[in-house]
Amino acid sequence: MIGIRCSGKTTLMMQLIHGFETQLPKFFMVAPTVEKVKSFLKRIRNNKCILFVDDCFRDTDAVIILLKNKNIQAVLFDRDFNYERQYHKISDFSFEKVDITEINKIEAQAILDAIPEDLKRTNTTTKHLYKDPTILSLLAKNLKAVNFNFIKKFEEKDLEAAQVFLMVCYVHSCGVPCSFDMIYSFLDDEKYTWQEMFNIVDRIGGLLTDLSFNNEQYPFIDSIQNYYQCRSRYLAEKIINSIPQNDEIFKNVLWKFTKNVPQYKICQYDKFRRSAYDSKIISKAFPYVDEGEEFYLLCSEKDDSEYIYQQAALYFAEFEEYKKAFNWIDKARSLAYYNRFSIDSTYAQIYFDVNIDIDESTAYDALKVLEKCCNSDKRRILHVEEFANRAIKFHEKYNDENSKDFIKSALGFVDDSISEKNIITSQINKWRLREVKSKLNKYL
């Protein structure tokens, strides 16, 4: 079961656990690891059962063990984004994919009917549902605008608590909880006693959820310390995305967190860093390149990996600092072993954007690299849209035989990605690629 964020995957899982009638025992697991799956298999021995798994691609090797076991009917749930990137590892196994992203008009109307009137706009409607049949789109069009200016008021009233709250939101938006140990390092134990730190957390109140007494979602949580997260991951992401550019408080939070909190204290660091250093977040906090460069240098001192260098390169490219972007992406290429196509794709995108208006042959070479990524990477979907959009730009600029070949090649990749037989591409990406296809068709 896959779907976009906030599409109801976890809710559906809970409904199935509660409502699906079977003689077999039912179990559920969240964010499995290889060790946890092996322990579970020992406990059930050779008995048959049904296992519901949320956030299943936390460790794809754990998923593979479950798919190999014939005594277990595994019902797996995760975001479409994670499924597309991990599909090549499970493609040899027999399974049925269900994308729950779409809702129909009956479902949409039932959702609207369940929302209190004072939260809805006047004249709610489902008539635009065909353009984007998702819960998020429905709510965006029919709910009154939510004002997140309360963060600013929170800061003015209690700066310490506001900073800790933003830090927890930042960590939770990356898909992991925040331990008290992380808060302890963030606030700096030389300035506060642990009792004072607990008091700061208490002042945040109901904006946070304490996981200490409900640790099913995170199996590594123990009773030694407290763990916190926002009311929901969607709310955490919404708060982080609503922060205005160059916000001094958020900038300070990122600085303090990166400087003070060591890797080994960050829960599930491998998962955390997939989103934590994203160029879109960093460009919001650091719109001045000198500050952004200083921040990424600090990050690279803590984590000398291709992830950091790749995101830094995208950051500099966004501000058209292409020399810096090339320096950072070159470092990423020198480090990349298992993520090579992703790094090469980023390199080619920057290379193309620099040269499209300057030199046709150089832009051509960059497109050839992107085309190779589409041809060779098992995770083709990561590159298809970027290649297709740049093929369109190339054709609009030069309109020659080379550009026509790229248009045809891009159309082939897009058609393959959106075909009914394709079980890799998520529904939401298929909608977006259909729009790209209509642009490509104009040039044939």
BELVENLIN-V677301 format. One record per residue. N is the residue number from 1. RES is the residue in one small letter. SS is DSSP state (a for helix, b for strand, c for the rest). PHI is phi in radians with two decimals (999 if undefined). PSI is psi in degrees with one decimal (* if undefined). Layout:
# BELVENLIN-V677301
N/RES/SS/PHI/PSI
N/RES/SS/PHI/PSI
This chain:
# BELVENLIN-V677301
1/m/c/999/118.5
2/i/b/-2.20/162.8
3/g/b/3.13/168.3
4/i/c/-1.22/167.6
5/r/c/-1.04/144.5
6/c/c/1.14/25.4
7/s/c/-1.60/-6.4
8/g/c/1.77/21.9
9/k/a/-1.09/-50.7
10/t/a/-1.15/-38.9
11/t/a/-1.06/-44.7
12/l/a/-1.08/-42.2
13/m/a/-1.03/-45.9
14/m/a/-1.11/-37.8
15/q/a/-1.13/-39.9
16/l/a/-1.18/-42.4
17/i/a/-1.03/-41.7
18/h/a/-1.37/-40.7
19/g/a/-1.78/-17.1
20/f/c/-1.34/119.4
21/e/c/-1.58/127.4
22/t/c/-2.75/155.2
23/q/c/-1.39/-16.3
24/l/c/-1.40/146.6
25/p/b/-1.16/143.9
26/k/b/-1.96/136.7
27/f/b/-2.30/162.0
28/f/b/-2.44/155.1
29/m/b/-2.51/147.6
30/v/b/-2.16/134.2
31/a/c/0.85/62.2
32/p/c/-1.20/150.2
33/t/c/-2.01/166.4
34/v/a/-1.03/-42.9
35/e/a/-1.11/-41.5
36/k/a/-1.18/-39.7
37/v/a/-1.14/-43.7
38/k/a/-1.07/-40.2
39/s/a/-1.11/-40.6
40/f/a/-1.10/-42.7
41/l/a/-1.10/-36.3
42/k/a/-1.13/-38.3
43/r/a/-1.22/-38.7
44/i/a/-1.51/-13.4
45/r/c/1.01/-124.6
46/n/c/-1.80/13.6
47/n/c/-1.31/148.7
48/k/c/-1.47/147.6
49/c/b/-2.83/171.3
50/i/b/-1.97/129.9
51/l/b/-2.11/118.7
52/f/b/-1.63/130.5
53/v/b/-2.25/119.2
54/d/b/-1.72/151.0
55/d/c/0.94/48.7
56/c/a/-1.19/-31.2
57/f/a/-1.51/20.9
58/r/a/-0.98/-37.5
59/d/c/-2.55/103.3
60/t/a/-1.13/-29.1
61/d/a/-1.08/-33.5
62/a/a/-1.17/-39.8
63/v/a/-1.08/-42.0
64/i/a/-1.07/-40.7
65/i/a/-1.05/-42.5
66/l/a/-1.14/-41.5
67/l/a/-1.18/-25.8
68/k/a/-1.38/-22.9
69/n/c/-1.44/119.5
70/k/c/-1.44/-10.6
71/n/c/-1.48/-11.6
72/i/b/-1.95/128.4
73/q/b/-1.60/106.6
74/a/b/-1.64/129.1
75/v/b/-2.03/106.8
76/l/b/-1.84/143.2
77/f/c/-2.29/136.0
78/d/b/-2.95/171.5
79/r/b/-1.21/147.2
80/d/a/-1.01/-35.7
81/f/a/-0.98/-46.3
82/n/a/-1.25/-37.1
83/y/a/-1.07/-46.7
84/e/a/-1.06/-35.9
85/r/a/-1.40/-19.5
86/q/a/-1.92/-2.4
87/y/a/-0.99/-40.0
88/h/a/-1.06/-23.3
89/k/a/-1.41/-21.8
90/i/a/-2.01/7.3
91/s/c/-1.12/-22.6
92/d/c/-1.43/-7.6
93/f/c/-1.63/156.2
94/s/c/-1.55/121.1
95/f/c/-2.76/162.8
96/e/c/-1.97/127.4
97/k/c/-1.64/133.4
98/v/c/-2.17/119.2
99/d/b/-1.69/115.9
100/i/c/-1.75/16.5
101/t/c/-1.08/-42.5
102/e/c/-1.35/145.2
103/i/c/-2.16/154.6
104/n/c/-1.72/178.2
105/k/a/-1.14/-35.9
106/i/a/-1.12/-45.2
107/e/a/-1.10/-42.9
108/a/a/-1.07/-42.2
109/q/a/-1.18/-36.3
110/a/a/-1.12/-37.6
111/i/a/-1.14/-46.4
112/l/a/-1.08/-39.2
113/d/a/-1.14/-26.0
114/a/a/-1.48/-9.8
115/i/c/-1.51/131.7
116/p/c/-0.98/143.1
117/e/a/-1.04/-34.9
118/d/a/-1.29/-7.5
119/l/a/-1.70/-13.2
120/k/b/-1.68/152.2
121/r/c/-1.28/163.2
122/t/c/-1.27/149.5
123/n/c/1.02/54.1
124/t/c/-1.12/150.7
125/t/c/-2.66/156.3
126/t/c/-1.98/10.5
127/k/c/-1.19/-20.9
128/h/c/-1.63/7.3
129/l/c/-1.10/-29.9
130/y/c/-1.13/-25.5
131/k/c/-1.30/-34.2
132/d/c/-2.71/82.8
133/p/c/-1.39/64.6
134/t/c/-2.22/158.2
135/i/a/-1.07/-42.4
136/l/a/-1.06/-43.3
137/s/a/-1.14/-42.1
138/l/a/-1.04/-46.6
139/l/a/-1.19/-39.2
140/a/a/-1.07/-35.0
141/k/a/-1.50/-20.2
142/n/a/-2.05/-14.8
143/l/b/-1.57/149.9
144/k/c/-1.11/150.6
145/a/c/-1.07/135.4
146/v/c/-1.63/129.3
147/n/c/-1.76/117.3
148/f/c/-1.70/21.6
149/n/c/-1.18/-8.3
150/f/a/-1.05/-25.0
151/i/a/-1.08/-43.2
152/k/a/-1.11/-42.6
153/k/a/-1.15/-37.1
154/f/a/-1.06/-44.8
155/e/a/-1.06/-42.4
156/e/a/-1.17/-31.5
157/k/a/-1.48/-38.8
158/d/c/-2.67/86.7
159/l/a/-1.06/-43.5
160/e/a/-1.06/-49.4
161/a/a/-1.14/-38.0
162/a/a/-1.11/-40.2
163/q/a/-1.15/-43.0
164/v/a/-1.13/-40.3
165/f/a/-1.07/-45.3
166/l/a/-1.11/-37.6
167/m/a/-1.11/-43.9
168/v/a/-1.12/-40.4
169/c/a/-1.07/-43.8
170/y/a/-1.05/-47.5
171/v/a/-1.14/-44.9
172/h/a/-1.18/-34.6
173/s/a/-1.11/-20.2
174/c/c/-1.57/4.8
175/g/c/1.59/13.0
176/v/c/-2.31/157.4
177/p/c/-1.44/168.9
178/c/b/-1.95/120.7
179/s/b/-1.46/160.4
180/f/a/-1.11/-30.9
181/d/a/-1.05/-37.8
182/m/a/-1.18/-42.6
183/i/a/-1.10/-39.1
184/y/a/-1.02/-46.6
185/s/a/-1.23/-40.3
186/f/a/-1.03/-46.7
187/l/a/-1.34/-21.7
188/d/c/1.44/109.2
189/d/c/-1.20/-10.7
190/e/c/-1.36/-17.6
191/k/c/-1.76/-27.3
192/y/c/-2.33/148.5
193/t/c/-1.43/163.8
194/w/a/-1.16/-28.7
195/q/a/-1.14/-40.3
196/e/a/-1.13/-36.5
197/m/a/-1.16/-42.3
198/f/a/-1.07/-36.2
199/n/a/-1.12/-39.5
200/i/a/-1.09/-44.1
201/v/a/-1.09/-42.2
202/d/a/-1.05/-33.6
203/r/a/-1.23/-19.1
204/i/a/-1.25/-32.3
205/g/a/1.20/-139.7
206/g/a/-1.26/-2.8
207/l/a/-1.19/-21.6
208/l/b/-1.91/153.8
209/t/b/-1.95/128.7
210/d/b/-1.55/120.1
211/l/c/-1.56/3.2
212/s/c/-1.01/-30.0
213/f/c/-1.93/11.8
214/n/c/-2.62/77.5
215/n/c/-1.81/18.6
216/e/c/-1.06/-33.3
217/q/c/-1.24/-31.0
218/y/c/-2.21/101.1
219/p/c/-1.15/-17.9
220/f/c/-1.44/-9.7
221/i/c/-1.17/132.6
222/d/c/-2.16/-176.0
223/s/c/-1.60/3.4
224/i/c/-1.24/-35.0
225/q/c/-2.54/170.8
226/n/c/-1.57/150.7
227/y/b/-2.22/141.7
228/y/b/-2.29/154.1
229/q/b/-2.67/170.3
230/c/b/-1.22/172.9
231/r/c/-1.03/-32.9
232/s/c/-2.73/157.5
233/r/a/-1.14/-36.7
234/y/a/-1.05/-42.8
235/l/a/-1.12/-40.2
236/a/a/-1.05/-44.8
237/e/a/-1.14/-40.8
238/k/a/-1.09/-41.0
239/i/a/-1.16/-45.3
240/i/a/-1.10/-41.7
241/n/a/-1.25/-21.7
242/s/a/-1.52/-8.4
243/i/c/-1.17/129.0
244/p/c/-1.17/156.1
245/q/c/-1.08/142.0
246/n/c/1.12/31.2
247/d/c/-1.25/120.7
248/e/a/-1.12/-37.2
249/i/a/-1.14/-48.2
250/f/a/-1.14/-39.7
251/k/a/-1.01/-44.6
252/n/a/-1.14/-37.1
253/v/a/-1.08/-46.6
254/l/a/-1.09/-42.6
255/w/a/-1.06/-52.0
256/k/a/-1.11/-41.6
257/f/a/-1.11/-49.6
258/t/a/-1.15/-36.6
259/k/a/-1.33/-40.5
260/n/a/-1.69/-27.9
261/v/c/-1.71/112.7
262/p/c/-1.27/157.3
263/q/a/-0.96/-44.4
264/y/a/-1.15/-15.2
265/k/a/-1.57/-14.5
266/i/c/-1.42/122.4
267/c/c/-1.04/130.6
268/q/c/0.82/59.9
269/y/a/-1.01/-36.5
270/d/a/-1.05/-36.2
271/k/a/-1.33/-41.2
272/f/a/-0.98/-46.8
273/r/a/-1.27/-12.0
274/r/a/-1.09/-28.4
275/s/a/-2.06/-21.5
276/a/a/-1.10/-33.0
277/y/c/-1.91/20.8
278/d/c/-0.97/132.8
279/s/a/-1.04/-30.2
280/k/a/-1.17/-39.7
281/i/a/-1.20/-45.1
282/i/a/-1.20/-36.0
283/s/a/-1.17/-28.0
284/k/a/-1.23/-43.1
285/a/a/-1.35/-31.7
286/f/c/-2.22/77.5
287/p/c/-1.31/-7.7
288/y/c/-1.79/122.7
289/v/a/-1.05/-37.3
290/d/a/-1.05/-42.1
291/e/a/-1.17/-41.5
292/g/a/-1.09/-40.0
293/e/a/-1.13/-42.3
294/e/a/-1.07/-39.2
295/f/a/-1.15/-47.5
296/y/a/-1.15/-31.1
297/l/a/-1.11/-40.7
298/l/a/-1.10/-43.1
299/c/a/-1.05/-43.8
300/s/a/-1.19/-27.6
301/e/a/-1.16/-35.3
302/k/a/-1.42/-33.7
303/d/c/-2.52/95.2
304/d/c/-1.51/71.3
305/s/c/-2.24/164.9
306/e/a/-1.13/-26.1
307/y/a/-1.03/-46.3
308/i/a/-1.11/-48.4
309/y/a/-1.16/-36.5
310/q/a/-1.13/-46.0
311/q/a/-1.18/-35.6
312/a/a/-1.09/-41.4
313/a/a/-1.08/-43.2
314/l/a/-1.12/-37.4
315/y/a/-1.05/-50.7
316/f/a/-1.18/-35.5
317/a/a/-1.11/-35.9
318/e/a/-1.06/-34.2
319/f/c/-1.68/13.5
320/e/c/1.03/30.0
321/e/c/-1.65/72.8
322/y/a/-1.25/-31.6
323/k/a/-1.09/-45.9
324/k/a/-1.12/-40.2
325/a/a/-1.04/-43.4
326/f/a/-1.15/-38.6
327/n/a/-1.05/-43.2
328/w/a/-1.28/-38.3
329/i/a/-1.26/-29.2
330/d/a/-1.11/-39.0
331/k/a/-1.13/-39.7
332/a/a/-1.09/-41.1
333/r/a/-1.14/-35.0
334/s/a/-1.23/-21.2
335/l/a/-1.72/-20.3
336/a/c/-1.34/125.6
337/y/c/-2.06/-46.4
338/y/c/-1.79/-7.0
339/n/c/-2.09/29.3
340/r/a/-1.09/-45.4
341/f/a/-1.11/-39.0
342/s/a/-1.09/-43.6
343/i/a/-1.16/-45.5
344/d/a/-1.07/-37.9
345/s/a/-1.11/-45.2
346/t/a/-1.06/-43.8
347/y/a/-1.01/-47.0
348/a/a/-1.16/-37.9
349/q/a/-1.09/-44.6
350/i/a/-1.14/-45.4
351/y/a/-1.02/-42.3
352/f/a/-1.16/-48.5
353/d/a/-1.07/-32.4
354/v/a/-1.22/-38.0
355/n/a/-1.85/-4.8
356/i/c/-1.00/-36.5
357/d/c/-1.69/2.5
358/i/c/-1.98/-49.2
359/d/c/-2.52/116.7
360/e/a/-1.13/-43.0
361/s/a/-1.14/-36.7
362/t/a/-1.22/-41.9
363/a/a/-1.11/-36.4
364/y/a/-1.06/-46.0
365/d/a/-1.06/-40.1
366/a/a/-1.12/-41.7
367/l/a/-1.13/-34.3
368/k/a/-1.12/-37.2
369/v/a/-1.13/-44.7
370/l/a/-1.09/-39.1
371/e/a/-1.11/-39.7
372/k/a/-1.11/-39.9
373/c/a/-1.06/-41.4
374/c/a/-1.13/-36.3
375/n/a/-1.32/-37.5
376/s/a/-1.81/-29.2
377/d/c/-1.36/131.2
378/k/c/-1.11/-23.2
379/r/c/-1.70/54.6
380/r/c/-0.94/-35.5
381/i/a/-1.02/-23.4
382/l/a/-1.12/-24.7
383/h/a/-1.96/-20.2
384/v/a/-1.03/-48.9
385/e/a/-1.14/-41.2
386/e/a/-1.10/-42.2
387/f/a/-1.14/-45.9
388/a/a/-1.10/-45.5
389/n/a/-1.11/-36.1
390/r/a/-1.35/-29.3
391/a/a/-1.10/-38.9
392/i/a/-1.11/-46.0
393/k/a/-1.06/-42.2
394/f/a/-1.09/-42.5
395/h/a/-1.19/-40.2
396/e/a/-1.11/-30.7
397/k/a/-1.43/-42.0
398/y/a/-2.04/-29.9
399/n/c/0.77/63.3
400/d/c/-2.33/-171.7
401/e/a/-1.09/-38.7
402/n/a/-1.07/-43.5
403/s/a/-1.17/-35.3
404/k/a/-1.16/-37.4
405/d/a/-1.11/-38.9
406/f/a/-1.16/-38.1
407/i/a/-1.07/-45.4
408/k/a/-1.12/-42.1
409/s/a/-1.11/-45.2
410/a/a/-1.09/-40.8
411/l/a/-1.10/-37.3
412/g/a/-1.10/-43.7
413/f/a/-1.13/-41.7
414/v/a/-1.15/-45.7
415/d/a/-1.02/-42.1
416/d/a/-1.13/-37.6
417/s/a/-1.25/-30.1
418/i/a/-1.79/2.0
419/s/c/-1.16/154.8
420/e/c/-1.09/-29.3
421/k/c/-1.32/-17.5
422/n/c/-1.33/115.1
423/i/c/-1.79/7.2
424/i/c/-1.55/-49.5
425/t/c/-1.21/130.8
426/s/c/-1.26/160.9
427/q/a/-1.08/-41.1
428/i/a/-1.17/-34.5
429/n/a/-1.25/-32.5
430/k/a/-1.12/-40.3
431/w/a/-1.06/-44.9
432/r/a/-1.16/-39.9
433/l/a/-1.23/-26.4
434/r/a/-1.15/-35.9
435/e/a/-1.14/-41.0
436/v/a/-1.11/-39.5
437/k/a/-1.06/-41.0
438/s/a/-1.09/-34.8
439/k/a/-1.22/-41.8
440/l/a/-1.09/-40.1
441/n/a/-1.09/-26.4
442/k/c/-1.10/-25.5
443/y/c/-1.73/-1.5
444/l/c/-1.37/*
